């Protein structure tokens, strides 16, 4: 199929989250973003760049108010705004507010300041664009998320739950991050869903902040905890006369290894004793904790389901749009930071992902050690165009080196050997003009 040179081509990015207090001011992908903007500036397509929400982390500024936040961004990243100005002279740049930069919709001054850099700020929840005789629906996606939905859009004082999380957790993390043994706390904004926060904090404490002597003393015990519990059970059966442990055979086997065998024998004995104590204490504590949790759930004292399904709310929203506006071929959103494509009722549901670091939880290969959170980047641009009246959606990867080597300790890499994440972007999908269902390449 051939592409009509006169038809518009849309490049879509979202969730850059540029800005914030102290450590959050560092933009890991600034060089890559500038390179992409320069490429658009020098292109020869009838293109439009759409930044589909959360370009800026305005919620993450807690010591500035109103338009002073944008002034700080312009002063802090002059090369970015000058490149926006240069790119905007060649291709239109349209910016939709997200939840993190919802304030953009609240002040006329924002639109005026951004217009000086050739950025058209659309103070609306959604926009549409024509493509191949059909249309594309663009929205950031936070309105489908009850924790970040802004009921009074355009009100600068609208404060959903996500606002308080970012001002009290994310922003504070940015101010405190450099106090650690490694500057890791600023990555709190990459922890999704937020229910993983306790595990992430435990992981970083264990692998980064814990005294190294304590950590390396604990690792053998935690690795052998399962073996120790089994030995403790066998020892109990032996004491009860229900089963006889082959102690002599085990001792004889370990004796073959000399001093190393003696060290393993001592470690197993200590672990068995500790494992037995954990069993004696842990079983009743578990029963009490389970009963208490059931009581809390019955009374509804704590809300436990705080994170929306990452896909279902957007599927439902897309179905409504496709039903109300049959000419719509693509429902394009961001917000969840998970790039993906799916077919929904004859249309295509597209998530533009994020340019922020992403964290992938990986359990260790053995034992009861904390999980490891692998970092990665999936910098991507979604390209939407028409080919012979069909609508084609493609993901273009913006290359960036993996941060794994410098951000994970050797211990973390060894304990998750073979479990390293290899996140892939979706590929290409076509919404055919005469077909009821589009063909989606990859769904994450």
C-alpha positions as CSV (number, residue, x, y, z in Angstrom):
1,X,0.0,0.0,0.0
2,X,1.1,3.5,-0.7
3,X,0.9,6.6,1.5
4,X,-0.7,9.7,0.2
5,X,1.8,12.6,0.6
6,X,-1.0,15.1,1.2
7,X,-2.6,13.1,4.0
8,X,-1.6,14.1,7.6
9,X,0.8,12.0,9.6
10,X,0.6,12.1,13.4
11,X,3.4,11.5,15.8
12,X,2.2,10.9,19.3
13,X,4.2,10.9,22.6
14,X,3.0,11.2,26.2
15,X,4.0,11.0,29.8
16,X,7.3,12.7,29.8
17,X,6.8,14.1,33.3
18,X,9.5,16.7,32.9
19,X,10.1,18.8,36.0
20,X,9.7,18.5,39.8
21,X,11.5,19.3,43.0
22,X,15.3,18.8,43.3
23,X,16.4,15.3,42.0
24,X,13.2,15.1,39.9
25,X,14.6,17.9,37.7
26,X,17.0,15.6,36.0
27,X,15.6,14.3,32.6
28,X,17.2,11.0,31.7
29,X,16.0,11.1,28.1
30,X,16.6,14.8,27.2
31,X,19.2,14.1,24.6
32,X,16.9,11.5,22.9
33,X,13.9,13.9,23.0
34,X,15.9,16.7,21.4
35,X,17.1,14.3,18.7
36,X,13.5,13.2,17.9
37,X,12.3,16.8,17.7
38,X,15.2,17.7,15.4
39,X,14.2,14.8,13.2
40,X,10.7,16.1,12.9
41,X,12.0,19.6,12.2
42,X,14.0,18.3,9.2
43,X,11.3,16.0,7.9
44,X,9.3,16.5,4.7
45,X,6.0,15.0,5.8
46,X,2.7,16.7,6.4
47,X,3.1,15.9,10.1
48,X,1.7,17.0,13.4
49,X,3.2,16.2,16.8
50,X,0.7,15.5,19.5
51,X,1.9,15.4,23.1
52,X,-0.9,13.5,24.7
53,X,-0.7,14.6,28.3
54,X,1.7,14.7,31.2
55,X,4.4,16.5,29.3
56,X,5.4,18.2,32.5
57,X,5.4,17.2,36.2
58,X,3.7,20.2,37.6
59,X,2.2,18.3,40.5
60,X,5.8,17.4,41.5
61,X,6.6,21.1,42.1
62,X,5.6,21.9,45.7
63,X,7.5,25.1,46.3
64,X,6.1,27.1,43.3
65,X,2.6,28.1,42.4
66,X,0.7,28.8,39.2
67,X,2.6,29.9,36.1
68,X,5.8,30.2,38.0
69,X,6.2,26.5,37.4
70,X,6.3,26.9,33.7
71,X,8.8,29.8,34.1
72,X,11.0,27.4,36.1
73,X,10.8,24.8,33.4
74,X,11.8,27.3,30.7
75,X,14.7,28.5,32.7
76,X,15.8,24.9,33.6
77,X,15.5,23.4,30.1
78,X,16.2,26.2,27.6
79,X,17.5,23.9,24.9
80,X,14.2,21.9,25.0
81,X,12.0,24.9,24.6
82,X,14.2,26.4,21.9
83,X,14.0,23.1,20.1
84,X,10.2,23.1,20.5
85,X,10.2,26.6,18.9
86,X,12.3,25.4,16.0
87,X,10.4,22.2,15.4
88,X,7.1,24.1,15.7
89,X,8.1,26.3,12.8
90,X,8.1,23.1,10.6
91,X,5.3,21.0,12.0
92,X,2.4,21.9,14.3
93,X,2.8,20.8,17.9
94,X,-0.3,20.2,19.9
95,X,-0.2,19.7,23.7
96,X,-3.1,18.2,25.7
97,X,-3.0,18.5,29.5
98,X,-2.8,15.3,31.6
99,X,-3.4,15.0,35.3
100,X,0.1,15.8,36.4
101,X,0.0,19.0,34.3
102,X,-3.7,19.7,34.6
103,X,-2.9,23.3,35.7
104,X,-2.1,24.0,32.0
105,X,-5.9,24.1,31.5
106,X,-6.4,26.5,34.4
107,X,-4.5,29.7,33.3
108,X,-4.7,31.7,30.1
109,X,-1.1,32.6,30.6
110,X,0.1,29.1,30.0
111,X,-1.4,29.1,26.5
112,X,0.3,32.4,25.7
113,X,3.7,31.3,27.1
114,X,3.7,28.0,25.2
115,X,2.5,29.7,22.0
116,X,5.7,31.7,22.1
117,X,7.5,28.4,21.6
118,X,5.1,27.3,18.8
119,X,3.2,24.9,21.1
120,X,-0.6,24.9,20.7
121,X,-2.0,24.2,24.2
122,X,-5.5,22.7,23.8
123,X,-7.3,23.2,27.1
124,X,-9.7,20.3,26.6
125,X,-10.0,16.7,27.8
126,X,-9.8,15.3,24.3
127,X,-9.3,16.1,20.6
128,X,-9.9,14.4,17.3
129,X,-8.0,14.3,14.1
130,X,-8.9,13.1,10.6
131,X,-7.0,10.2,9.0
132,X,-7.8,8.1,5.9
133,X,-11.5,9.1,5.9
134,X,-11.8,8.2,9.6
135,X,-10.9,10.0,12.8
136,X,-8.6,9.5,15.8
137,X,-9.7,10.2,19.4
138,X,-6.9,11.5,21.6
139,X,-7.2,11.8,25.4
140,X,-4.6,11.4,28.1
141,X,-6.6,8.8,29.9
142,X,-6.7,10.1,33.5
143,X,-10.5,10.6,33.4
144,X,-10.9,6.8,33.2
145,X,-8.8,6.4,36.5
146,X,-10.9,7.1,39.6
147,X,-7.7,8.0,41.6
148,X,-6.8,10.8,39.1
149,X,-10.1,11.8,37.5
150,X,-10.5,15.6,37.7
151,X,-14.2,16.3,38.1
152,X,-13.9,20.1,37.7
153,X,-11.6,20.2,34.6
154,X,-9.9,23.6,34.4
155,X,-10.2,24.3,38.1
156,X,-6.6,24.9,39.4
157,X,-7.7,23.7,42.9
158,X,-9.0,20.3,41.7
159,X,-7.1,17.8,43.7
160,X,-7.8,14.1,43.1
161,X,-6.1,11.4,45.2
162,X,-3.2,11.2,42.8
163,X,-2.4,14.9,43.5
164,X,-1.8,14.2,47.1
165,X,0.3,11.2,46.4
166,X,2.6,13.2,44.1
167,X,2.9,16.2,46.3
168,X,3.5,14.3,49.5
169,X,5.4,11.2,48.2
170,X,6.9,11.8,44.8
171,X,8.0,15.3,45.4
172,X,9.4,14.5,48.8
173,X,11.3,11.6,47.3
174,X,12.9,13.9,44.9
175,X,14.1,16.1,47.7
176,X,15.5,13.3,49.8
177,X,16.9,11.0,47.1
178,X,20.5,12.1,47.2
179,X,20.7,11.2,50.9
180,X,20.8,7.5,50.2
181,X,23.8,5.3,49.5
182,X,22.7,5.5,45.9
183,X,20.4,8.1,44.3
184,X,17.4,5.7,43.9
185,X,14.5,7.2,45.8
186,X,13.6,9.6,42.9
187,X,12.5,6.5,40.9
188,X,9.4,6.3,43.1
189,X,7.4,7.8,40.1
190,X,8.4,4.7,38.1
191,X,6.8,2.3,40.6
192,X,3.5,1.1,39.1
193,X,1.1,0.0,40.4
194,X,1.5,1.8,43.6
195,X,0.6,-1.3,45.6
196,X,4.2,-2.5,44.9
197,X,5.6,0.4,46.8
198,X,6.2,-1.5,50.1
199,X,8.0,-4.3,48.2
200,X,10.1,-1.8,46.2
201,X,11.1,0.1,49.4
202,X,12.1,-3.2,51.1
203,X,14.0,-4.3,48.0
204,X,16.0,-1.0,47.9
205,X,16.7,-1.1,51.6
206,X,18.0,-4.6,51.4
207,X,20.1,-4.3,48.3
208,X,21.2,-0.7,48.7
209,X,20.8,0.8,52.1
210,X,21.3,-2.1,54.5
211,X,24.8,-2.3,56.1
212,X,26.7,-4.6,53.7
213,X,27.9,-6.9,56.6
214,X,24.3,-7.5,57.7
215,X,23.2,-8.1,54.1
216,X,25.9,-10.6,53.3
217,X,25.3,-12.4,56.6
218,X,21.6,-12.6,55.9
219,X,21.7,-13.8,52.3
220,X,22.9,-17.4,53.0
221,X,20.3,-17.8,55.7
222,X,17.5,-16.5,53.5
223,X,18.6,-18.6,50.5
224,X,18.5,-21.7,52.7
225,X,15.4,-20.8,54.6
226,X,13.2,-23.4,52.7
227,X,15.8,-26.1,53.5
228,X,16.0,-25.0,57.1
229,X,12.2,-25.2,57.6
230,X,12.2,-28.7,56.1
231,X,15.0,-29.7,58.4
232,X,13.2,-28.3,61.4
233,X,10.1,-30.3,60.5
234,X,12.1,-33.5,60.1
235,X,13.8,-32.7,63.5
236,X,10.4,-32.4,65.1
237,X,9.3,-35.7,63.6
238,X,12.5,-37.2,64.9
239,X,11.9,-35.9,68.4
240,X,8.3,-37.2,68.3
241,X,9.5,-40.7,67.3
242,X,7.6,-40.6,64.0
243,X,10.6,-40.6,61.8
244,X,14.4,-41.0,62.2
245,X,16.7,-38.5,60.6
246,X,19.6,-39.9,58.7
247,X,22.0,-37.7,60.7
248,X,25.0,-40.0,60.3
249,X,24.6,-40.2,56.5
250,X,24.4,-36.4,56.2
251,X,27.4,-35.9,58.4
252,X,29.5,-38.5,56.5
253,X,28.6,-36.8,53.2
254,X,29.5,-33.3,54.4
255,X,32.7,-34.6,56.0
256,X,34.1,-35.4,52.5
257,X,34.4,-31.7,51.9
258,X,36.6,-30.9,54.9
259,X,36.4,-27.4,56.3
260,X,33.8,-26.3,53.7
261,X,31.6,-29.2,54.7
262,X,31.9,-28.3,58.3
263,X,30.9,-24.7,57.6
264,X,27.8,-25.9,55.7
265,X,26.9,-28.3,58.5
266,X,27.1,-25.5,61.1
267,X,25.1,-23.2,58.8
268,X,22.4,-25.9,58.4
269,X,22.2,-26.5,62.1
270,X,21.8,-22.8,62.9
271,X,19.3,-22.4,60.1
272,X,17.3,-25.4,61.3
273,X,17.1,-24.0,64.8
274,X,16.0,-20.6,63.5
275,X,13.6,-22.2,61.1
276,X,12.0,-24.1,63.9
277,X,11.6,-21.0,65.9
278,X,10.1,-19.2,62.9
279,X,7.6,-22.1,62.5
280,X,6.6,-22.0,66.2
281,X,6.1,-18.2,66.1
282,X,5.0,-17.7,62.5
283,X,2.1,-20.1,62.4
284,X,0.0,-18.5,65.1
285,X,1.0,-15.0,63.9
286,X,-0.2,-15.9,60.4
287,X,-3.5,-17.1,61.8
288,X,-4.0,-13.9,63.9
289,X,-3.0,-11.7,60.9
290,X,-5.4,-13.5,58.6
291,X,-8.3,-13.2,61.0
292,X,-7.5,-9.5,61.6
293,X,-7.4,-8.8,57.8
294,X,-10.8,-10.5,57.4
295,X,-12.2,-8.3,60.2
296,X,-10.9,-5.1,58.6
297,X,-12.3,-6.2,55.2
298,X,-15.7,-6.8,56.7
299,X,-15.9,-3.3,58.1
300,X,-14.4,-1.6,55.1
301,X,-11.9,0.3,57.2
302,X,-9.2,0.2,54.6
303,X,-9.8,0.6,50.8
304,X,-7.6,-2.1,49.3
305,X,-8.4,-1.8,45.6
306,X,-6.8,1.5,44.8
307,X,-5.4,0.8,41.3
308,X,-7.7,0.5,38.3
309,X,-7.5,-2.3,35.9
310,X,-4.7,-1.2,33.5
311,X,-6.8,-2.1,30.4
312,X,-10.5,-2.6,31.2
313,X,-11.6,1.1,31.8
314,X,-10.0,2.1,28.5
315,X,-11.7,-0.7,26.6
316,X,-15.0,0.4,27.9
317,X,-14.3,4.1,27.1
318,X,-13.2,3.1,23.6
319,X,-16.3,1.0,23.1
320,X,-18.4,4.0,23.9
321,X,-16.5,6.3,21.5
322,X,-16.6,3.7,18.7
323,X,-20.4,3.2,19.2
324,X,-21.2,6.9,19.5
325,X,-18.9,8.0,16.6
326,X,-18.6,5.1,14.1
327,X,-16.1,7.1,12.0
328,X,-13.5,6.7,14.8
329,X,-10.8,4.2,14.0
330,X,-8.3,4.7,16.9
331,X,-8.7,5.5,20.5
332,X,-5.3,6.8,21.6
333,X,-4.3,7.5,25.3
334,X,-1.4,7.3,27.7
335,X,-1.5,7.7,31.5
336,X,-0.8,4.1,32.5
337,X,2.7,4.1,31.2
338,X,2.1,0.7,29.5
339,X,2.6,0.8,25.7
340,X,0.2,-1.6,24.0
341,X,-2.4,-2.1,21.3
342,X,-5.6,-4.0,21.3
343,X,-8.6,-4.4,19.0
344,X,-11.9,-3.3,20.4
345,X,-15.2,-3.5,18.5
346,X,-13.7,-2.9,15.1
347,X,-11.4,-0.1,16.3
348,X,-7.9,0.1,17.7
349,X,-7.0,0.9,21.3
350,X,-3.5,2.4,21.5
351,X,-1.5,3.3,24.6
352,X,1.5,5.6,23.9
353,X,3.5,4.4,27.0
354,X,6.0,6.7,28.8
355,X,9.5,8.1,28.4
356,X,10.2,7.6,32.1
357,X,12.1,4.7,33.5
358,X,10.0,1.6,34.0
359,X,10.6,-0.9,36.8
360,X,10.0,-4.6,36.3
361,X,9.6,-6.8,39.4
362,X,11.5,-10.1,39.3
363,X,11.5,-12.6,42.1
364,X,14.9,-14.2,43.0
365,X,15.8,-17.6,41.8
366,X,15.7,-19.2,45.3
367,X,15.1,-18.5,48.9
368,X,13.1,-15.7,50.6
369,X,15.1,-12.6,49.5
370,X,13.3,-9.4,48.5
371,X,12.4,-9.1,44.8
372,X,14.6,-7.2,42.4
373,X,13.1,-4.3,40.4
374,X,14.8,-4.2,37.0
375,X,14.9,-0.7,35.3
376,X,14.4,-0.2,31.6
377,X,13.4,2.4,29.1
378,X,10.8,2.0,26.3
379,X,11.1,5.4,24.7
380,X,8.7,5.3,21.8
381,X,6.7,7.4,19.3
382,X,3.4,6.2,17.9
383,X,3.0,7.1,14.2
384,X,-0.5,7.1,12.8
385,X,-1.1,7.6,9.1
386,X,-3.3,6.5,6.2
387,X,-2.3,4.0,3.4
388,X,-4.9,3.6,0.6
389,X,-7.7,4.6,3.0
390,X,-6.6,2.2,5.7
391,X,-5.4,3.5,9.0
392,X,-1.9,2.3,10.0
393,X,-0.5,2.6,13.5
394,X,3.2,1.9,14.1
395,X,5.5,2.1,17.2
396,X,8.9,3.6,16.6
397,X,11.5,2.9,19.2
398,X,13.8,5.7,20.3
399,X,17.1,4.0,21.2
400,X,18.4,4.4,24.7
401,X,21.0,2.4,26.5
402,X,19.8,0.2,29.4
403,X,20.5,1.5,32.9
404,X,20.7,-2.0,34.4
405,X,24.5,-2.3,34.6
406,X,24.9,0.8,36.8
407,X,21.7,0.7,38.8
408,X,21.6,-3.0,40.0
409,X,24.2,-4.4,42.3
410,X,26.1,-7.6,41.4
411,X,24.0,-9.4,44.1
412,X,20.8,-8.4,42.4
413,X,21.9,-9.5,39.0
414,X,23.2,-12.9,40.3
415,X,20.0,-13.6,42.3
416,X,17.8,-13.0,39.2
417,X,20.1,-14.6,36.6
418,X,18.0,-15.7,33.7
419,X,15.0,-13.6,34.7
420,X,16.1,-10.3,33.2
421,X,13.2,-8.5,31.5
422,X,13.2,-8.0,27.8
423,X,10.3,-5.6,27.2
424,X,9.1,-5.3,23.6
425,X,7.1,-2.5,22.1
426,X,4.0,-3.3,20.0
427,X,4.7,-3.3,16.3
428,X,2.3,-2.4,13.5
429,X,-1.5,-2.5,13.2
430,X,-3.9,-1.8,10.3
431,X,-7.5,-0.7,10.6
432,X,-8.7,-1.6,7.1
433,X,-11.4,0.6,5.5
434,X,-13.5,-2.4,4.5
435,X,-12.8,-4.8,7.4
436,X,-14.8,-5.2,10.6
437,X,-11.7,-6.0,12.7
438,X,-8.3,-4.4,12.7
439,X,-5.2,-6.6,12.8
440,X,-3.1,-5.8,15.9
441,X,0.5,-6.9,15.9
442,X,1.4,-7.0,19.6
443,X,-0.5,-6.5,22.8
444,X,1.6,-6.1,26.0
